Amino acid sequence: MSTWLIVAEESVTAEGASPQRHIEIIRTVAGGKSREEALAELYKAAKSHVPDSLKGVSRVVGRDGDGSFWVLPKSGKGFTSCHIRLIEQV
């Protein structure tokens, strides 16, 4: 049985500074869940996760072609993004 990790990778670039990356496991999906069940958990996590750099900012969540999600500032302006994806723990 697989254990799945829902991982958020936050990237923040301040003007004139090097990009800063922060990676965190926001949820573990265990208990013999299938990939499809884990993807359903990924969807829930992506809709509710608020990256530190986007707290207090209106944001939008979008699904990428590979099934992962992006959390971005709704205005489209700013230097921050958060990529949320599912990975299998080995």
BADRENTOR-537404 format. One line per field, with one value per residue (C-alpha): residue in one letter; x, y, z. Coordinates in nm, 4 decimals. Layout:
// BADRENTOR-537404
aa c(a; ...)
px c(X; ...)
py c(Y; ...)
pz c(Z; ...)
//
This chain:
// BADRENTOR-537404
aa c(m; s; t; w; l; i; v; a; e; e; s; v; t; a; e; g; a; s; p; q; r; h; i; e; i; i; r; t; v; a; g; g; k; s; r; e; e; a; l; a; e; l; y; k; a; a; k; s; h; v; p; d; s; l; k; g; v; s; r; v; v; g; r; d; g; d; g; s; f; w; v; l; p; k; s; g; k; g; f; t; s; c; h; i; r; l; i; e; q; v)
px c(0.0000; 0.1246; 0.1637; 0.1157; 0.2519; 0.0844; 0.3687; 0.3592; 0.6571; 0.6367; 0.8584; 0.9031; 1.1220; 1.1571; 1.2726; 1.6468; 1.6831; 1.7451; 1.4385; 1.3547; 1.1964; 1.0100; 0.8907; 0.6537; 0.4451; 0.0938; -0.0773; 0.0042; -0.2447; -0.1987; -0.4112; -0.4026; -0.5537; -0.5341; -0.3772; -0.7252; -0.8267; -0.5030; -0.5719; -0.9101; -0.7254; -0.4828; -0.7767; -0.9146; -0.5714; -0.5065; -0.8409; -0.7811; -0.4033; -0.2949; 0.0795; 0.2457; 0.3402; -0.0218; -0.1946; -0.4242; -0.4003; -0.6780; -0.5631; -0.6664; -0.6082; -0.5577; -0.4927; -0.1911; -0.1851; -0.0021; -0.2714; -0.0790; -0.2103; -0.0828; -0.1842; -0.1226; -0.2131; -0.5513; -0.4256; -0.1551; 0.0953; 0.3574; 0.6585; 0.5122; 0.3646; 0.2890; 0.2956; 0.1022; 0.1502; 0.1131; 0.4157; 0.4453; 0.6573; 0.9124)
py c(0.0000; 0.3428; 0.6461; 0.9747; 1.3165; 1.6409; 1.8871; 2.2650; 2.4439; 2.8177; 3.0501; 3.4160; 3.6639; 4.0105; 4.2886; 4.2668; 3.9542; 3.5895; 3.3638; 3.1960; 2.8500; 2.6864; 2.3259; 2.1677; 1.8542; 1.9833; 1.6466; 1.2750; 1.0376; 0.6868; 0.3878; 0.2076; 0.4874; 0.4537; 0.7223; 0.8401; 0.8775; 1.0613; 1.2959; 1.3782; 1.4709; 1.6807; 1.8762; 1.9478; 2.0519; 2.2824; 2.4597; 2.5238; 2.5835; 2.9430; 2.9948; 3.2241; 3.4747; 3.5023; 3.5464; 3.8456; 3.8533; 3.7562; 3.4420; 3.1997; 2.8240; 2.6559; 2.2990; 2.2330; 1.9801; 1.7235; 1.7316; 1.9564; 2.2930; 2.6512; 2.9085; 3.2575; 3.6159; 3.6901; 4.0229; 3.8461; 4.0832; 3.9991; 3.7818; 3.4747; 3.1423; 2.8076; 2.4749; 2.1940; 1.8386; 1.4752; 1.2513; 0.8898; 0.8206; 0.5463)
pz c(0.0000; -0.0913; 0.1255; -0.0560; 0.0379; -0.0577; -0.0937; -0.1295; -0.2829; -0.2218; -0.4208; -0.3309; -0.5164; -0.3678; -0.5966; -0.6498; -0.4356; -0.5087; -0.5136; -0.1844; -0.1844; 0.0991; 0.0708; 0.3195; 0.3485; 0.4060; 0.4311; 0.4340; 0.2727; 0.4108; 0.4945; 0.1623; -0.0435; -0.4197; -0.6359; -0.7360; -0.3702; -0.2983; -0.5929; -0.4362; -0.1148; -0.3202; -0.4636; -0.1144; 0.0140; -0.2817; -0.2361; 0.1339; 0.1558; 0.2103; 0.1570; 0.4113; 0.1420; 0.0226; 0.3587; 0.3417; -0.0395; -0.2762; -0.4556; -0.7279; -0.7499; -1.0849; -1.1958; -1.4171; -1.7016; -1.4872; -1.2148; -0.9772; -0.8596; -0.8550; -0.5951; -0.7330; -0.6426; -0.8035; -0.9332; -1.1330; -0.9777; -0.7244; -0.6839; -0.5189; -0.6220; -0.4634; -0.6468; -0.4751; -0.5949; -0.4981; -0.4605; -0.3602; -0.0539; -0.1141)
//
